Amino acid sequence: MLITSGGAATGSSEVAVDEMGSGTIFEGENGARPLANKGRGPAATKDISIFGLGYVGAISLACLARDGHRVVGVDIDSVKLDLIRARQSPILEEGIQELMRDVVDSGRVAVTNDATQAVRDTELSFVCVGTPSAANGSQDLTAILRLAEQIGAALKGKREFHTIVIRSTVQPGTLEEKIEPILERTSGKKSGVDFGLCFQPEFLREGSSIRDYDHPPYTIVGGNCEAAVNAVRELFEHLPGRFLVTSIRVAEALKMSCNAFHALKITFANEIGRVSQSLGIDSHEVMRLVCADTRLNISPAYLKPGFAFGGSCLPKDLRALTAIAKQNDLEIPMLASLLASNRAHVDHAVDKILKLGRPKVGMLGLSFKTGTDDLRESPLVMVAKRLIGEGCELRIFDPEVQLSRLLGANRSYIDAHIPHLGSLLCADIGDMIDPSEVILVGLQQSALDAELQARVRPDQFLLDLVNLPNRDLLRCRYEGVCW
Ligand SMILES: NC(=O)c1ccc[n+]([C@@H]2O[C@H](COP(=O)([O-])OP(=O)(O)OC[C@H]3O[C@@H](n4cnc5c(N)ncnc54)[C@H](O)[C@@H]3O)[C@@H](O)[C@H]2O)c1
């Protein structure tokens, strides 16, 4: 049944908003009129259903229809459906009211609460339902899993290939472990063959949603088959920013990581702001100059999973900053927790070794980073100290560290933490590798990599703290500290 804005038939403003009592949602090609395309939409027109008409779904519906596609919006909230029928947006965002009116007038938008019909009448479904926090902080997947049952049941009666694209933020593993099995069970079809499943994280920010939709930092999709990924590619490849394909799990983890990173950045700036204010310092000037360093600060530097930080500066200065906050009765919980998090990373590596139950451990590296003999607050010294305490038989090789050459604060530090270091240091890398059952690699140099490749044996276990290149060439059991 065709209805119009306000419910009355009005010739020119007739819209293809259908309650889907019968037939298809759109009445055919003629039912949809072209709309002045303010975006830079792709050429091929698709029939698309969107489940969940909140912030993400409503923006997607309006922008996809603007780009020339025919879009069916599905929601369980009849108020949202009625608003769209009345040419109004269910959400408030810059430019959305005008856009919603235009796309509804174009005849390319329909809304319904009938999930089955929406799936059958479209080739691709976007899932944008909410994934709020449960009482214990975990993600409440009730709505998305219930919807998966409905979509699966709808697929049962459909012969054509269908692509399902999850845009709700979900915890890693949700698609492959939860949604895919539900879809296969309820449809009786094979995922990746009869239907495709993708995760495409949404990067829009409320307040600038339409602009963000049209200018994503990049478009990322993880999918279980080429046909599904290509369907998404056809829709979004025209957008600025790269179109990147990855695995479903990486795409899921990426979205959560991005949000965590944004929260981290905001908290960092605010904690630095509070400390600066307490010292009478212009916090905006401090952060402006922090951001002006695009080599070490605003850059990929220090953003690779690896081992704990250490050395003579970072731990000491973090302690000092935390002390300043305390003296000024300020709470800076995030910055104050960094050393504890760093210690947890050291413990994580030690636990991996102790779990093996092999007491003979060889360490490649001891100083706080490759190319220096500075042992002060080196996380590798912490590892060595703990392993000795746990009764491991330790051998250490570090080409830069020679006991006779250690002086001053560096010497005092090591004397306080590993007084018998001299008896553990090996003069040659072979003396460290050959008798060891477990090898811990804490420094990376191409000459040493070659020695490792030549010497390690299949009966040995190697724990990599430095993300060794060419690790496929190592003939031993291998594990990364956090990869
Ligand atoms: N809001 C944002 O800026 C933003 C940005 C990126 C990602 N996300 C993620 O996108 C998802 C949606 O966020 P939102 O802010 O748009 O949520 P929202 O709460 O505004 O909207 C969700 C909609 O889904 C509907 N719904 C629930 N069950 C349904 C069902 N079975 N069938 C059809 N509709 C159903 C609800 O009625 C509601 O209208 C969340 O996972 C969120 O984390 C949100």
PDBQT file of the ligand as one rigid body, heavy atoms in Angstrom, charges set to zero:
ROOT
HETATM    1  N1  LIG A 501      25.795   6.563  17.207  1.00  0.00    +0.000 N 
HETATM    2  C1  LIG A 501      26.964   6.614  16.633  1.00  0.00    +0.000 C 
HETATM    3  O1  LIG A 501      27.557   7.685  16.417  1.00  0.00    +0.000 OA
HETATM    4  C2  LIG A 501      27.625   5.351  16.182  1.00  0.00    +0.000 A 
HETATM    5  C3  LIG A 501      28.773   5.423  15.376  1.00  0.00    +0.000 A 
HETATM    6  C4  LIG A 501      29.379   4.244  14.947  1.00  0.00    +0.000 A 
HETATM    7  C5  LIG A 501      28.845   3.018  15.332  1.00  0.00    +0.000 A 
HETATM    8  N2  LIG A 501      27.741   2.979  16.129  1.00  0.00    +0.000 N 
HETATM    9  C6  LIG A 501      27.208   1.658  16.468  1.00  0.00    +0.000 C 
HETATM   10  O2  LIG A 501      26.106   1.408  15.616  1.00  0.00    +0.000 OA
HETATM   11  C7  LIG A 501      25.072   0.710  16.302  1.00  0.00    +0.000 C 
HETATM   12  C8  LIG A 501      23.797   1.524  16.269  1.00  0.00    +0.000 C 
HETATM   13  O3  LIG A 501      24.004   2.736  16.952  1.00  0.00    +0.000 OA
HETATM   14  P1  LIG A 501      22.898   3.875  16.974  1.00  0.00    +0.000 P 
HETATM   15  O4  LIG A 501      23.461   4.988  17.788  1.00  0.00    +0.000 OA
HETATM   16  O5  LIG A 501      22.424   4.128  15.594  1.00  0.00    +0.000 OA
HETATM   17  O6  LIG A 501      21.758   3.104  17.821  1.00  0.00    +0.000 OA
HETATM   18  P2  LIG A 501      20.276   3.601  18.168  1.00  0.00    +0.000 P 
HETATM   19  O7  LIG A 501      19.973   3.075  19.515  1.00  0.00    +0.000 OA
HETATM   20  O8  LIG A 501      20.150   5.075  17.914  1.00  0.00    +0.000 OA
HETATM   21  O9  LIG A 501      19.370   2.847  17.080  1.00  0.00    +0.000 OA
HETATM   22  C9  LIG A 501      19.201   1.471  17.066  1.00  0.00    +0.000 C 
HETATM   23  C10 LIG A 501      17.857   1.181  16.397  1.00  0.00    +0.000 C 
HETATM   24  O10 LIG A 501      17.718  -0.216  16.214  1.00  0.00    +0.000 OA
HETATM   25  C11 LIG A 501      16.344  -0.509  16.356  1.00  0.00    +0.000 C 
HETATM   26  N3  LIG A 501      16.162  -1.950  16.530  1.00  0.00    +0.000 N 
HETATM   27  C12 LIG A 501      16.379  -2.721  17.615  1.00  0.00    +0.000 A 
HETATM   28  N4  LIG A 501      16.074  -4.020  17.353  1.00  0.00    +0.000 NA
HETATM   29  C13 LIG A 501      15.678  -4.064  16.060  1.00  0.00    +0.000 A 
HETATM   30  C14 LIG A 501      15.230  -5.106  15.188  1.00  0.00    +0.000 A 
HETATM   31  N5  LIG A 501      15.150  -6.364  15.597  1.00  0.00    +0.000 N 
HETATM   32  N6  LIG A 501      14.907  -4.793  13.922  1.00  0.00    +0.000 NA
HETATM   33  C15 LIG A 501      14.992  -3.518  13.487  1.00  0.00    +0.000 A 
HETATM   34  N7  LIG A 501      15.396  -2.486  14.275  1.00  0.00    +0.000 NA
HETATM   35  C16 LIG A 501      15.734  -2.754  15.528  1.00  0.00    +0.000 A 
HETATM   36  C17 LIG A 501      15.913   0.343  17.536  1.00  0.00    +0.000 C 
HETATM   37  O11 LIG A 501      14.513   0.492  17.614  1.00  0.00    +0.000 OA
HETATM   38  C18 LIG A 501      16.655   1.633  17.214  1.00  0.00    +0.000 C 
HETATM   39  O12 LIG A 501      15.852   2.490  16.432  1.00  0.00    +0.000 OA
HETATM   40  C19 LIG A 501      25.623   0.450  17.710  1.00  0.00    +0.000 C 
HETATM   41  O13 LIG A 501      26.236  -0.815  17.729  1.00  0.00    +0.000 OA
HETATM   42  C20 LIG A 501      26.654   1.537  17.884  1.00  0.00    +0.000 C 
HETATM   43  O14 LIG A 501      27.661   1.142  18.810  1.00  0.00    +0.000 OA
HETATM   44  C21 LIG A 501      27.119   4.118  16.547  1.00  0.00    +0.000 A 
ENDROOT
TORSDOF 0
